[in-house]
């Protein structure tokens, strides 16, 4: 019995159709492949992305993967004038699946979906997504292994991608600064952070075309203060009068739980750099009391990076509690 578009999307959402392209092909056979279907699939993606702000990402991977399959079978039947739009939407799905897999701790899947996003972006000549795929690989190198050198390599490739918008290049420069920081290259990290600020300022004046890719809120004063405070400390030495952590304390609390958890973890590191272990521990414990840290690999990784900084205060009770709580996460 033929199904409507709405029924098909609902079935995908609950996993009722399975995962094979043959099953999806049969289910979608009676559906018109037109601009309306494209719009409904784009709305569905936005709905899943919104849900990911409050739900553990791993709960959303299966329905979003099935929707990629639906896009594949419908793209083959789409009019020639719509095929590029279907391919672009596939790339957007793959980019979302990449970070969902990352948050679920699944590195192979995160890399796979990053590769798929770049593959489809290359077919389209979509510079923003092509460049951002390298940014994502830089993020993965840091999240899963703390590999500053791999992060530098991928961020450099992102910066060299022709036609990438200033916002994406700013994200790449930020990753470059993180990579150099992890690798112990203090001067190079500072230079990359300076480049980040310049590119983010340019992004505020630039009108991007096409779907936005990657992090949107990159140039707020709070986030820039966090970047500065987070990356200071290489070489690791005590600082006095560092106000970056205090300036960053007003970070936007309307962010998603995942983004807020990651931001709080980086802010905690900024406080530790600024010789404020009490504020750092308070932030870490508050983040752990929520669900974001448990559900987000990125947040857990960033929280653990505060431990070497807090080691300067081995006899503090709050530092001991932070060590115990982070160890309990496994």
Secondary structure, DSSP 4 states (H G I P E B T S, - for coil): ----HHHHHHHHHTTTT-S-HHHHHHHHTTS--SHHHHHHHHHHHHHHHHHTTTS-GGGTHHHHHHHHHHHHHHHHHS-HHHHHHHHHHHHHHHHHHHHHHHHTT-HHHHHHHHHHHHHHHHHHT-HHHHHHHHHHHHHHHHHHH--HHHHHHHHHHHHTSTT--HHHHHHHHHHHHHHHHHHT-HHHHHHHHHHHHHHHHHHHH----SS--S-S----HHHHHHHHHHHTTSS----SS--HHHHHTT--TTS-HHHHHHHHHHHHHHHHHTT-HHHHHHHHHHHHHSSHHHH-HHHHHHHHTTHHHHGGGTT-HHHHHHHHHHHHT-
